[in-house]
Amino acid sequence: MKLAVILALVTAPAFATELPPDLAQAVRDYDRAQVDNDTATLGRLVEDDYVLVNSDASVENKQQFLADFHLPGFKIDPYTLKEPIHKVWNDGAVIGGLLDLSWTQDGRHQTRRLRVSYVWAKRDGHWRATYAQVPRVVSQVPTPKPGRTDPLNRAAAPAIGPQSLLSP
């Protein structure tokens, strides 16, 4: 019986560890603030040197990130992070997972599947987001183009044009 329990623990995915309560609260506040367009809360939870890499590989700083929430008609729908990944240290953490994001902008409803990663740092006793990357999830793996080989025997990912998280 002990062996079965040990095997179950060893073979279970260990991608999501328990978050410290103060970090879990900061993440909940951040998520809620995005849905509520609450830039005051986001401003408090995001470091001044914050960097966001959007799904089109464009880069935004804190001011640009917050400005997106003031766009007329912009509204993120409530979301749930799936397949969570948590790596936590005393003063830092990486939180990520799969996100089916949907939002309204310019009168049009948008959706995108993303594999998100957030870096959080604990500074002066408070958790703050310092970096985020939100690449799109490619729905199908394409086959290599004729005449091109992949030394790792993988299919090449398709090129993605300039399509940011907040644009159609």
Secondary structure, 3 states (H helix, E strand, C coil): CHHHHHHHHHHCCCCECCCCHHHHHHHHHHHHHHHHCCHHHHHHHEEEEEEEECCCCCEEEHHHHHHHCCCCCCEECCCCCEEEEEEECCCEEEEEEEEEEEEEECCEEEEEEEEEEEEEEEECCEEEEEEEECCECCCCCCCCCCCCCCCCCCCCCCCCCCCCCCCC
